[in-house]
Amino acid sequence: MSENRIRVVIADDQELVRAGFAMVIGSQPDMQVVGQAGDGAQAVALAETLRPDVVLMDVRMPGMDGIEATRRVSSLQASADGRPTRVIILTTFDLDEYVMAAINAGASGFLLKDTEPETLLSSIRTVFNGNAIIAPSATKRLIEKMMQDGYAKDRSLAGIPSGAQSAAAAAPSQGGRPAYTDPELELLTDREREVLVEIAHGLSNQEIASKLFISLPTVKTHVAHILAKINARDRVQAVVFAYDNGIV
């Protein structure tokens, strides 16, 4: 039975927080806590050794913080069964300035530390199955805050060749839209752009299907094509892409 359980590592510098999460997770027949870490370096070491399915990662820890730890864990090669280790960020506030950086480091979403046990458990299962978790209401507030702080602008220029970078920085934006957009945006069909907009608004596949009057399997196909074309590992990074490129 243990081989079929979702294997979880908990990384938080507060022992009581770790104990609380461990108690909740340990109560489930389909989950087990395989390790606990008090800082980022320990979390990375455990992930390398144990290859857990999911790491619950506190974003603020002494020494190596949760962002760098998330980047290193997310860069690990998939385990023997082909499953990568996925990271859920734990934070005290839903507008924590570090969360967006962690998501771009490879996290599959974030949870508030005071989240309900049922939400914690369902989120672990969701991430284990390859999906992202992030509250729709928090998605928009979080990303808009980072946009206001200049995060998206800096990120969008980061991957541009130096010559194009200076041109993009000097070019005026149109109606608040970024002067430079990722070339992957041009690969999307009109329908895929529509679906991406709704993903960025926090809609589920079923809600997108209802709004656009298309079938659920069709939405799932569009989402898969979108993620592949923009090189996003999950819906959270697709949301970041959408905001970075000004389509929402």
C-alpha positions as CSV (number, residue, x, y, z in Angstrom):
1,M,0.0,0.0,0.0
2,S,2.8,2.4,0.9
3,E,4.2,2.2,-2.7
4,N,0.9,3.7,-3.9
5,R,0.8,6.6,-1.5
6,I,1.6,10.2,-2.4
7,R,5.0,10.8,-0.8
8,V,5.3,14.3,0.8
9,V,8.2,16.3,2.3
10,I,7.3,19.2,4.5
11,A,9.8,22.2,4.6
12,D,9.2,24.9,7.2
13,D,11.4,26.4,9.9
14,Q,8.7,26.2,12.5
15,E,8.5,22.8,14.1
16,L,4.8,23.2,15.2
17,V,3.8,24.1,11.7
18,R,5.5,21.0,10.3
19,A,3.9,18.8,13.0
20,G,0.5,20.2,12.2
21,F,0.8,19.5,8.5
22,A,2.3,16.1,9.2
23,M,-0.6,15.1,11.4
24,V,-3.2,16.1,8.7
25,I,-1.3,14.4,5.9
26,G,-0.6,11.3,7.9
27,S,-4.3,10.8,8.6
28,Q,-4.9,10.0,4.9
29,P,-4.6,6.4,3.6
30,D,-3.2,7.6,0.3
31,M,-0.5,9.9,1.6
32,Q,2.6,9.6,3.8
33,V,5.1,12.2,5.1
34,V,8.6,10.8,4.2
35,G,10.6,13.7,5.5
36,Q,10.7,17.1,7.2
37,A,13.1,20.0,6.7
38,G,13.8,23.1,8.7
39,D,15.3,25.1,5.9
40,G,15.8,25.2,2.2
41,A,19.0,23.3,2.0
42,Q,17.6,20.4,4.0
43,A,14.5,20.4,1.7
44,V,16.7,20.1,-1.4
45,A,18.8,17.4,0.2
46,L,15.7,15.4,1.1
47,A,14.2,15.9,-2.3
48,E,17.4,14.6,-3.9
49,T,17.6,11.6,-1.7
50,L,13.9,10.6,-1.3
51,R,12.4,11.9,-4.6
52,P,9.1,12.7,-3.0
53,D,6.0,13.4,-5.1
54,V,5.2,16.7,-3.4
55,V,7.2,19.2,-1.3
56,L,5.3,21.7,0.9
57,M,7.8,24.6,0.9
58,D,7.7,27.6,3.2
59,V,8.7,30.6,1.2
60,R,10.6,32.2,4.0
61,M,13.2,30.1,5.8
62,P,16.7,30.8,7.2
63,G,19.7,30.1,5.0
64,M,18.5,29.0,1.6
65,D,15.0,30.4,1.2
66,G,12.0,28.7,-0.3
67,I,12.5,30.3,-3.7
68,E,16.0,29.0,-4.3
69,A,15.0,25.6,-2.8
70,T,12.1,25.4,-5.1
71,R,14.2,26.2,-8.1
72,R,16.6,23.4,-7.2
73,V,13.9,20.9,-6.4
74,S,12.1,21.7,-9.6
75,S,15.2,21.1,-11.7
76,L,15.7,17.6,-10.4
77,Q,15.2,14.9,-13.0
78,A,12.0,12.8,-12.7
79,S,12.1,9.8,-10.5
80,A,12.3,6.2,-11.8
81,D,8.5,6.1,-12.3
82,G,8.7,9.3,-14.4
83,R,7.1,11.6,-11.9
84,P,8.8,14.9,-11.2
85,T,8.8,16.3,-7.7
86,R,6.3,19.1,-7.5
87,V,6.4,22.0,-5.1
88,I,3.6,23.8,-3.3
89,I,4.6,27.1,-1.7
90,L,3.4,27.8,1.8
91,T,2.9,31.5,2.7
92,T,1.3,33.6,5.4
93,F,-0.2,36.2,3.1
94,D,-1.8,35.7,-0.3
95,L,0.0,38.7,-1.6
96,D,3.4,37.7,-0.4
97,E,5.9,39.3,-2.7
98,Y,8.0,36.2,-2.9
99,V,5.3,33.9,-4.2
100,M,5.5,34.9,-7.8
101,A,9.2,34.4,-7.9
102,A,8.7,31.0,-6.5
103,I,6.1,30.1,-9.1
104,N,8.5,31.1,-11.8
105,A,11.2,29.0,-10.1
106,G,8.9,26.0,-10.8
107,A,6.3,25.8,-8.0
108,S,3.0,24.3,-8.9
109,G,1.0,26.8,-6.8
110,F,0.7,28.2,-3.3
111,L,-1.4,27.8,-0.2
112,L,-1.9,29.9,2.8
113,K,-0.6,28.3,6.0
114,D,-4.0,28.7,7.6
115,T,-5.8,26.8,4.8
116,E,-8.5,24.3,5.8
117,P,-7.2,20.7,6.1
118,E,-9.5,19.6,3.3
119,T,-8.1,22.2,1.0
120,L,-4.5,21.2,1.8
121,L,-5.2,17.5,1.1
122,S,-7.1,18.1,-2.1
123,S,-4.3,20.5,-3.3
124,I,-1.7,17.8,-2.7
125,R,-3.7,15.4,-4.7
126,T,-4.3,17.9,-7.5
127,V,-0.6,18.8,-7.8
128,F,0.4,15.1,-7.6
129,N,-1.9,14.6,-10.7
130,G,0.0,17.2,-12.6
131,N,-2.2,20.2,-12.2
132,A,-1.6,23.6,-10.6
133,I,-3.3,25.0,-7.5
134,I,-3.9,28.7,-6.9
135,A,-7.1,30.4,-5.8
136,P,-8.7,32.3,-8.7
137,S,-9.3,35.4,-6.5
138,A,-5.7,35.4,-5.4
139,T,-4.3,34.8,-8.9
140,K,-5.5,38.1,-10.2
141,R,-4.5,40.1,-7.1
142,L,-1.1,38.5,-6.8
143,I,-0.1,38.9,-10.4
144,E,-1.4,42.4,-10.7
145,K,0.6,43.4,-7.7
146,M,3.7,42.0,-9.2
147,M,3.0,43.8,-12.5
148,Q,2.6,47.1,-10.6
149,D,5.9,46.5,-8.8
150,G,7.6,46.2,-12.2
151,Y,8.1,42.4,-11.9
152,A,6.6,41.4,-15.3
153,K,8.5,44.1,-17.2
154,D,11.8,43.0,-15.8
155,R,11.0,39.4,-16.5
156,S,9.9,39.9,-20.0
157,L,13.1,41.7,-20.9
158,A,15.3,39.1,-19.1
159,G,15.2,36.6,-21.9
160,I,15.6,39.0,-24.9
161,P,18.9,39.2,-26.7
162,S,20.8,42.3,-25.7
163,G,20.2,44.2,-28.9
164,A,16.5,43.5,-28.9
165,Q,16.4,44.2,-25.2
166,S,17.5,47.8,-25.6
167,A,15.0,48.3,-28.4
168,A,12.2,46.8,-26.4
169,A,13.0,48.9,-23.4
170,A,13.0,52.1,-25.5
171,A,9.9,51.3,-27.4
172,P,6.7,52.8,-26.0
173,S,4.0,50.5,-24.8
174,Q,0.6,50.7,-26.4
175,G,-2.3,51.2,-24.1
176,G,-0.4,49.8,-21.1
177,R,0.6,46.7,-23.1
178,P,4.2,45.5,-23.0
179,A,6.4,46.8,-25.8
180,Y,7.9,43.3,-26.1
181,T,6.0,40.0,-26.2
182,D,7.3,36.5,-26.2
183,P,7.5,35.0,-29.7
184,E,5.6,32.0,-28.4
185,L,2.5,34.1,-28.2
186,E,2.3,34.1,-32.0
187,L,2.1,30.3,-32.0
188,L,-1.3,30.4,-30.4
189,T,-4.5,30.2,-32.4
190,D,-7.3,32.7,-31.8
191,R,-9.2,30.1,-29.8
192,E,-6.2,29.1,-27.8
193,R,-5.7,32.8,-26.9
194,E,-9.3,32.9,-25.7
195,V,-8.8,29.8,-23.6
196,L,-5.6,31.3,-22.2
197,V,-7.4,34.5,-21.2
198,E,-9.9,32.5,-19.2
199,I,-7.2,30.4,-17.6
200,A,-5.6,33.7,-16.5
201,H,-9.0,34.7,-15.0
202,G,-8.9,31.6,-12.8
203,L,-11.6,29.6,-14.6
204,S,-11.6,25.8,-14.4
205,N,-11.8,23.7,-17.6
206,Q,-15.5,23.1,-17.0
207,E,-16.1,26.8,-16.6
208,I,-14.2,27.6,-19.7
209,A,-16.2,25.0,-21.6
210,S,-19.5,26.6,-20.5
211,K,-18.4,30.1,-21.2
212,L,-17.0,29.4,-24.7
213,F,-19.7,26.9,-25.6
214,I,-17.2,24.1,-26.3
215,S,-16.9,20.6,-24.9
216,L,-14.8,19.8,-21.9
217,P,-12.5,17.4,-23.9
218,T,-11.9,20.3,-26.4
219,V,-10.9,22.6,-23.6
220,K,-8.5,20.0,-22.2
221,T,-6.9,19.7,-25.7
222,H,-6.6,23.5,-26.0
223,V,-5.0,23.7,-22.6
224,A,-2.5,21.0,-23.5
225,H,-1.6,22.7,-26.7
226,I,-1.2,26.1,-25.0
227,L,1.1,24.7,-22.3
228,A,3.3,23.0,-24.9
229,K,3.5,26.0,-27.2
230,I,4.4,28.5,-24.5
231,N,6.7,26.1,-22.6
232,A,4.7,26.3,-19.4
233,R,4.8,23.4,-17.0
234,D,1.3,24.1,-15.6
235,R,-1.6,26.6,-15.5
236,V,0.1,28.8,-13.0
237,Q,3.0,29.6,-15.4
238,A,0.4,30.0,-18.2
239,V,-1.2,32.7,-16.1
240,V,2.1,34.5,-15.6
241,F,2.7,34.3,-19.4
242,A,-0.7,35.8,-20.1
243,Y,-0.1,38.7,-17.8
244,D,3.5,39.2,-18.9
245,N,2.3,39.5,-22.5
246,G,-0.6,41.8,-21.8
247,I,-3.4,39.7,-23.1
248,V,-5.4,40.1,-19.9
